[in-house]
Amino acid sequence: MSDTRNWKASTEYQKIAEANRQFYAQTADLYEVSENCIHDKVLQAGLETDIDRIVLLLGDQTGSLRALDACGGSGNISVKLLKRDMAVTHTDISAELQKIFRAKCQRASYAPRMVCSEIAHFLAHDDNTYHLITFSSALHHLENIESVLRLAFDRLVPGGMLYTVFDPTLYSRLGLVSRVTSRLEYYVFKVFCQTSDLHKAIGRRLRRTFRVSSEGGSATTINSDNAGVLAEYRAGVGIDDLALVDNLKNIGFEIVWHDRYTEARFSVTRRILKWTGDVTSFKLLIRKPAAK
Ligand SMILES: C[S@@+](CC[C@H](N)C(=O)[O-])C[C@H]1O[C@@H](n2cnc3c(N)ncnc32)[C@H](O)[C@@H]1O
């Protein structure tokens, strides 16, 4: 077993984690009412199907499966695991998102374990093991994905699975049409789906531009104007999922699925992106080898 307790977060890692804490302190309610991966019926149906498939793969242990929803936010995945009778630990750096999840649990009489913590710190110090660990729309918020997944490996039981979903593939591998479509889609989303945040977003963008040009480089400290950009650390550039999978194999994971597909916020953009043949998202199901 690797020496997880000695894991030290770099300054950059801590900065990105702190940006996430501050960003969701400002935007938890907006996230809950407008986020696509929570409200899109197709995406929600896909999640339900994936979780059913994972439960089947884990074997018939209804009521005795322990699951960790890492960076669980307002409970998008946790609620689905609780519905399936799993013993759920929900952890997130944002107290505001956890408050939203807590209210959902109270309404449904669910009683998960909830820990408000930075994920690497949590994984390095938690003594429990899990049959399933999930990261939904979370990897691209981490400065060091491999280190966090290495820590997660140690928290899995032999044969336990780790599921990741809603992460972008590398932007640089997209063709011009896909890049322009994705960019335009983002602006349409801000205008029509996050209307209440629109004028603030324009203000943040203008202040960031002004600061960078007056300071002669990118800002080193977190403020309310750059917290979102820092929090969505890899949303713009994406993740090299092919290299990530190689690194996961080196950690010791077996790859059960590595699905690469085309995803978008709106069906019209989904159709355009599919027509280009570019893949924009990936999801993984990886397993810690079963004990011999
Ligand atoms: C896009 S949201 C996804 C939330 C949820 N998993 C979902 O599917 O809706 C990203 C989440 O990651 C959390 N997060 C980001 N960095 C984190 C870190 N270093 N430690 C713990 N949580 C983190 C954020 O607070 C936020 O809840």
The ligand as a Tripos MOL2 file, in Angstrom:
@<TRIPOS>MOLECULE
LIG
   27    29     1     0     0
SMALL
NO_CHARGES

@<TRIPOS>ATOM
      1 C1        -19.2660   20.6030  -11.0560 C.3       1 LIG1
      2 S1        -19.4830   20.2500   -9.3830 S.3       1 LIG1
      3 C2        -20.0780   18.5730   -9.4140 C.3       1 LIG1
      4 C3        -20.9170   18.2410   -8.2170 C.3       1 LIG1
      5 C4        -21.5910   16.8820   -8.2490 C.3       1 LIG1
      6 N1        -20.6350   15.8140   -8.2100 N.3       1 LIG1
      7 C5        -22.5190   16.7460   -9.4190 C.2       1 LIG1
      8 O1        -22.4320   15.7650  -10.1680 O.co2     1 LIG1
      9 O2        -23.3900   17.6210   -9.5690 O.co2     1 LIG1
     10 C6        -17.8190   20.0440   -8.7950 C.3       1 LIG1
     11 C7        -17.7780   19.7310   -7.3240 C.3       1 LIG1
     12 O3        -16.4600   19.4360   -6.9210 O.3       1 LIG1
     13 C8        -16.2310   20.0120   -5.6500 C.3       1 LIG1
     14 N2        -14.7730   20.1510   -5.4940 N.ar      1 LIG1
     15 C9        -13.9450   20.7680   -6.3610 C.ar      1 LIG1
     16 N3        -12.6690   20.6600   -5.9360 N.ar      1 LIG1
     17 C10       -12.7130   19.9520   -4.7900 C.ar      1 LIG1
     18 C11       -11.7090   19.4970   -3.8920 C.ar      1 LIG1
     19 N4        -10.4050   19.7450   -4.1040 N.pl3     1 LIG1
     20 N5        -12.1040   18.7910   -2.8050 N.ar      1 LIG1
     21 C12       -13.4100   18.5310   -2.5900 C.ar      1 LIG1
     22 N6        -14.4120   18.9460   -3.4030 N.ar      1 LIG1
     23 C13       -14.0530   19.6390   -4.5070 C.ar      1 LIG1
     24 C14       -16.9750   21.3140   -5.7230 C.3       1 LIG1
     25 O4        -17.2010   21.8790   -4.4670 O.3       1 LIG1
     26 C15       -18.2480   20.8860   -6.4520 C.3       1 LIG1
     27 O5        -19.1890   20.3870   -5.5660 O.3       1 LIG1
@<TRIPOS>BOND
     1     1     2 1
     2     2     3 1
     3     2    10 1
     4     3     4 1
     5     4     5 1
     6     5     6 1
     7     5     7 1
     8     7     8 2
     9     7     9 1
    10    10    11 1
    11    11    12 1
    12    11    26 1
    13    12    13 1
    14    13    14 1
    15    13    24 1
    16    14    15 ar
    17    14    23 ar
    18    15    16 ar
    19    16    17 ar
    20    17    18 ar
    21    17    23 ar
    22    18    19 1
    23    18    20 ar
    24    20    21 ar
    25    21    22 ar
    26    22    23 ar
    27    24    25 1
    28    24    26 1
    29    26    27 1
@<TRIPOS>SUBSTRUCTURE
     1 LIG1         1 GROUP 0 **** ****
